[in-house]
């Protein structure tokens, strides 16, 4: 618990009082807390801060839910690219492999190297260090975005 909050709890004066209604009906017993002005202001400031943080949290949740379709779309696009690359690898391993296809693969590799900046993942967005068995682990440097050269991520 926060040190200041602990001090306020210890310094508060607690009284048991009887509250009576104006119309003389039976009242009730309750507890009152007496605080010094600085402590009361601090507690109100903390409550206001909590309200602001709750509003920020709601805004972030809304942003997250708005970004979810975009993230799903990007995931689907990544899966399509992955499938395309796997298809290219299958072509390379084909017995009737066309040498021109091999040249095209080399050109694609050079284009990828020229376009992407992240030296850790070569722009793929995934860890290829072989230190992590799962090659689909996002790159630590670009956080899995495979940043394009000249574009801030």
C-alpha positions in Angstrom: 0.0 0.0 0.0 1.1 3.5 -0.7 3.0 5.1 2.2 0.8 8.3 2.2 -2.4 6.3 2.1 -1.2 4.2 5.1 -0.4 7.5 7.0 -3.9 8.8 6.2 -5.5 5.6 7.5 -3.5 5.8 10.7 -4.2 9.5 11.2 -7.9 9.5 10.5 -10.1 10.0 13.6 -12.9 7.4 13.6 -16.0 8.1 15.6 -19.2 6.1 16.1 -22.2 8.4 15.9 -25.9 8.2 15.9 -27.6 9.8 12.9 -31.1 11.1 13.5 -33.6 12.0 10.8 -35.2 15.4 10.8 -38.7 14.0 11.0 -37.8 12.4 14.3 -38.1 8.9 12.9 -35.7 6.4 14.3 -32.1 7.1 13.2 -29.2 4.8 12.8 -25.6 4.3 14.0 -22.8 5.0 11.7 -19.1 5.7 11.6 -17.5 9.0 10.6 -14.0 9.7 9.6 -12.3 13.0 10.3 -9.3 13.9 8.1 -7.0 16.9 8.0 -7.5 19.1 4.9 -4.2 18.1 3.2 -5.1 14.4 3.5 -8.6 15.0 2.1 -7.2 17.0 -0.9 -4.7 14.2 -1.6 -7.5 11.5 -1.5 -9.6 13.6 -3.9 -6.7 14.1 -6.2 -6.1 10.3 -6.2 -9.7 9.6 -6.9 -9.6 12.1 -9.9 -6.5 10.4 -11.1 -8.2 7.0 -11.0 -11.1 8.4 -13.0 -8.6 9.8 -15.7 -6.8 6.5 -15.8 -10.1 4.6 -16.2 -11.0 6.9 -19.1 -7.6 6.4 -20.7 -8.0 2.6 -20.2 -11.4 2.7 -21.9 -10.0 4.7 -24.8 -7.2 2.2 -25.2 -9.6 -0.7 -25.1 -11.7 1.0 -27.8 -8.6 1.6 -29.9 -7.6 -2.0 -29.5 -11.0 -3.2 -30.6 -10.9 -0.9 -33.5 -7.5 -2.2 -34.5 -8.5 -5.8 -34.1 -9.9 -6.1 -37.7 -6.8 -4.5 -39.1 -4.6 -6.9 -37.1 -6.6 -9.9 -38.3 -6.3 -8.6 -41.9 -2.6 -8.2 -41.5 -2.3 -11.7 -40.1 -4.3 -13.2 -43.0 -2.0 -11.2 -45.4 1.1 -12.6 -43.7 -0.3 -16.1 -43.9 -0.9 -15.6 -47.7 2.7 -14.3 -48.1 4.0 -17.3 -46.1 2.0 -19.7 -48.3 3.4 -18.0 -51.4 6.9 -18.3 -50.2 6.4 -22.0 -49.3 5.1 -22.5 -52.9 8.2 -20.8 -54.2 10.4 -23.2 -52.1 8.4 -26.1 -53.5 9.2 -24.9 -57.1 12.9 -24.7 -56.2 12.9 -28.3 -55.0 11.0 -29.5 -58.1 13.0 -31.9 -60.3 12.0 -30.0 -63.4 13.1 -26.7 -61.9 13.5 -24.0 -64.4 16.8 -22.1 -64.2 15.0 -18.8 -64.9 12.9 -19.4 -61.8 16.1 -19.7 -59.8 17.3 -16.4 -61.2 13.9 -14.9 -60.3 14.4 -16.2 -56.7 17.8 -14.5 -56.6 16.4 -11.3 -57.8 13.6 -11.4 -55.3 16.2 -12.0 -52.5 18.2 -8.9 -53.6 15.0 -6.8 -53.8 14.1 -7.9 -50.2 17.6 -7.1 -49.0 17.4 -3.7 -50.7 14.0 -2.8 -49.3 14.2 -3.9 -45.7 16.2 -2.2 -43.0 16.0 -4.6 -40.0 19.3 -6.4 -40.0 18.2 -8.9 -37.3 15.4 -10.4 -39.3 16.2 -9.1 -42.8 12.8 -7.4 -42.9 10.8 -10.6 -42.4 9.6 -9.6 -39.0 10.5 -13.0 -37.6 13.5 -14.3 -35.6 15.8 -16.3 -37.8 18.7 -16.6 -35.4 18.1 -20.3 -34.8 18.4 -19.5 -31.1 14.7 -19.8 -30.8 13.2 -23.1 -32.2 10.0 -21.4 -33.5 11.0 -19.5 -36.6 7.7 -17.6 -36.3 8.8 -15.7 -33.2 8.6 -12.0 -33.9 11.9 -10.2 -34.3 13.0 -8.4 -31.1 14.5 -5.4 -33.0 11.5 -4.5 -35.2 8.9 -6.2 -33.0 7.8 -8.3 -36.0 7.1 -5.5 -38.4 10.0 -6.0 -40.7 10.4 -2.2 -41.1 10.9 -0.8 -44.6 13.9 1.4 -45.2 13.2 5.1 -44.6 9.9 4.3 -42.8 9.7 4.8 -39.0 8.0 1.9 -37.3 
